[in-house]
Amino acid sequence: MEEMEEELKCPVCGSFYREPIILPCSHNICQACARNILVQTPESESPQSRRASGSGVSDYDYLDLDKMSLYSEADSGYGSYGGFASAPTTPCQKSPNGVRVFPPAMPPPATHLSPALAPVPRNSCITCPQCHRSLILDDRGLRGFPKNRVLEGVIDRYQQSKAAALKCQLCEKAPKEATVMCEQCDVFYCDPCRLRCHPPRGPLAKHRLVPPAQGRVSRRLSPRKVSTCTDHELENHSMYCVQCKMPVCYQCLEEGKHSSHEVKALGAMWKLHKSQLSQALNGLSDRAKEAKEFLVQLRNMVQQIQENSVEFEACLVAQCDALIDALNRRKAQLLARVNKEHEHKLKVVRDQISHCTVKLRQTTGLMEYCLEVIKENDPSGFLQISDALIRRVHLTEDQWGKGTLTPRMTTDFDLSLDNSPLLQSIHQLDFVQMKIPATPILQLEECCTHNNSATLSWKQPPLSTVPADGYILELDDGNGGQFREVYVGKETMCTVDGLHFNSTYNARIKAFNKTGVSQYSKTLVLQTSEDTDSEEQTVPFPVPSERLPLRRMSPFSSTLNLQPSFPRRSYFDFRPSPHQLSLHSSLQSLNAPVAWFAFDPGSAHSDIIFSNDNLTVTCSSYDDRVVLGKTGFSKGVHYWELTVDRYDNHPDPAFGVARIDVMKDVMLGKDDKAWAMYVDNNRSWFMHNNSHTNRTEGGITKGATIGILLDLNRKTLTFFINDEQQGPIAFENVEGLFFPAVSLNRNVQVTLHTGLPVPDCYSSRASIA
């Protein structure tokens, strides 16, 4: 609750809000503070003079504080709020809690009325101290702003929860602790004041006296006053204007500016906005939980850095003691280097802890404030602030985006002492930064075999800061012989063709740069498939392309074994590498088998929803999002189909092929990395690089089947709908590496079917050609 206190304080006076009012920008301010920061504008700046001069000015123009841009009413995200216009910028000062405040141009005139009732000077202007949005008041003055009764209730509950004990309300000097409360009088009494002012006789004998704590609860649960309309003060709010996003009365609907607007029941909108705020809080709560766990991780890193530092210093001292006569002059300098690295790491981690702690405290404060607001039983009061709170919750959740909860520093010390030089070279002794690249890590889920080919994939360790200029892949001869280099280059994936069937190969990888070569990775054992006739044949039937399971041969061994899941066969995703090397050149080229694959969650847009073992996809967004298949093709003829499981509101899904780096947040074919056909319920078009061609009649419905035929031998791409070719050959001269691709929104769901033969109509035409 203490972290919520900042949400309950006025940005001007720094104290708890007193009679808070809601400005059109959704921020709050005390009514007295609002009067104190009023600025009187020239007559020429008044709304009346602006209308008379015919200048079209939006009701809500942001102050051009950075002299770069002005935002229109549509950009601001707020609806119109009659009676206010923009006002010029004024110098500002800082309030007690650091928010910039725009002071009045002249002292307010003396008046015998209270600040809330005193008249407002003509053409007065008020500037929000938080967002610096300036507004000119109309004839109603500050009474035109609604009061935030929800915020008042939250402050009352907060102050009551902070009070140590309830005090008597009738003691003249030092109030004593209250012992009872009269529910009818709504007054807390101590024992002497109760006997003196509330004797148990006459009409007072029928009053019900309860303990103070129970009285506090009953007072909190007592019904609040029904809010009244700011335009018609005698009418209660009864409906909610959807367009203006504000409660209205029936007179506003009959004769006011809301007469033509869409309205809904106040209670229904109250429940809807409470539900939206609760859902938004769920996401923010998850982020806060992750932030707490992340802080624990950072604190553990501090301890680990301390331990690593101690260990590193001990190792350094042990090496220096072995050369004590010659190393004493250098030992202090070397230790200073270690301590400097130690302090640098601690500083980075502690700075990140401090930053995350502040952000988490702000997030927790907002969450507690929102939870208190949700407890409010006043629909109209809640709806006055719900939109702003929902936006704040979403904005705060976005601030905990990717990268925020990732350590900025490793716990390891990238330093190593080279103690091999001779004693005469001690004066040149210095730390050798670990400029040799780290040992690569084999990506076991990507490594696989197919027939007599093997595909290996690797990567650098996640927190490695030393770049690698390239990698060296080594295989043995499949007979336990010596390793030999089969690939040297910058790529992190390589397919080796021409291996022996029914053989076991050992593979390992190392990285290199100008400084030197890293250690070898763990050895990976690859088993090629068996072949019953000859090594020059391939598997004559389609095989699924699932990821291969990897088993450790021994808990004490660093060698990993890769075995095929089906007996007598091995398989992999047909993802060719630009570096395909042959170890057995006498083998003939293999015929391309039928490819089985699924959609790839790793490369898809985050709005894509997967099911059915990644064979069925849909989307959570109304915008088009792209998903790719796991398999890439660079040669051969490939055909796959997609069935439409759901098709609502006539959207335009797109089907085709794309490069791996295609844009994922626009329709397929909008950039030069995709070749696609997009189709609705009546017709279709081909699209590449945002160029639309070949409009063809015939669309899709639920249950329709879309076929994609990629012929890389002829370098063509052809589309089918319900087993009939759709239009001419869509694209020609397509060559390179292509991935199956689909773009869709939440109105479409499709299922992928692979391992299919080429359509007969195309096969016959190809044979004739």
Sequence and secondary structure as in RCSB ss.txt:
>XXXX:A:sequence
MEEMEEELKCPVCGSFYREPIILPCSHNICQACARNILVQTPESESPQSRRASGSGVSDYDYLDLDKMSLYSEAD
SGYGSYGGFASAPTTPCQKSPNGVRVFPPAMPPPATHLSPALAPVPRNSCITCPQCHRSLILDDRGLRGFPKNRV
LEGVIDRYQQSKAAALKCQLCEKAPKEATVMCEQCDVFYCDPCRLRCHPPRGPLAKHRLVPPAQGRVSRRLSPRK
VSTCTDHELENHSMYCVQCKMPVCYQCLEEGKHSSHEVKALGAMWKLHKSQLSQALNGLSDRAKEAKEFLVQLRN
MVQQIQENSVEFEACLVAQCDALIDALNRRKAQLLARVNKEHEHKLKVVRDQISHCTVKLRQTTGLMEYCLEVIK
ENDPSGFLQISDALIRRVHLTEDQWGKGTLTPRMTTDFDLSLDNSPLLQSIHQLDFVQMKIPATPILQLEECCTH
NNSATLSWKQPPLSTVPADGYILELDDGNGGQFREVYVGKETMCTVDGLHFNSTYNARIKAFNKTGVSQYSKTLV
LQTSEDTDSEEQTVPFPVPSERLPLRRMSPFSSTLNLQPSFPRRSYFDFRPSPHQLSLHSSLQSLNAPVAWFAFD
PGSAHSDIIFSNDNLTVTCSSYDDRVVLGKTGFSKGVHYWELTVDRYDNHPDPAFGVARIDVMKDVMLGKDDKAW
AMYVDNNRSWFMHNNSHTNRTEGGITKGATIGILLDLNRKTLTFFINDEQQGPIAFENVEGLFFPAVSLNRNVQV
TLHTGLPVPDCYSSRASIA
>XXXX:A:secstr
 GGGGGGGB TTT SB SSEEE TTS EEEHHHHHHT EE  GGGSHHHHHHHT    S     TTSS    HHH
HT    TT         EE TTS EE   SS     SS TTTS   TTEEEE TTT  EEE  TTGGGGS B HH
HHHHHHHHHHHH SS B SS SSS  B  EEETTTTEEE HHHHHHHS SSGGGGGS EE HHHHHHHHHHS   
  B SSSTTSB  EEETTTTEEE HHHHHHSTTTTS EEEHHHHHHHHHHHHHHHHHHHHHHHHHHHHHHHHHHH
HHHHHHHHHHHHHHHHHHHHHHTHHHHHHHHHHHHHHHHHHHHHHHHHHHHHHHHHHHHHHHHHHHHHHHHHHHT
   HHHHHHHHHHHHHHHHHHHHHT TTTTS SS SS  EE    S GGGGGG   EE  S    EE TTT EEE
TTEEEEEEE  TT  S  SEEEEEE  SSS   EEEEEES SEEEEE   TT EEEEEEEEE SS B      EE
EE    SS TT   SS        EEES TT   EEE  SSTT         S EEES TTS           B 
TTTS TTEEEETTTTEEEESSSS EEEEBS  BSSSEEEEEEEEEEE S    EEEEE TT  SSS TTSSTTEE
EEEE SSEEEEEETTEEEEEEE    TT EEEEEEETTTTEEEEEETTEE SS  EES  S BEEEEEE TTEEE
EEE S    HHHHHHHHH 
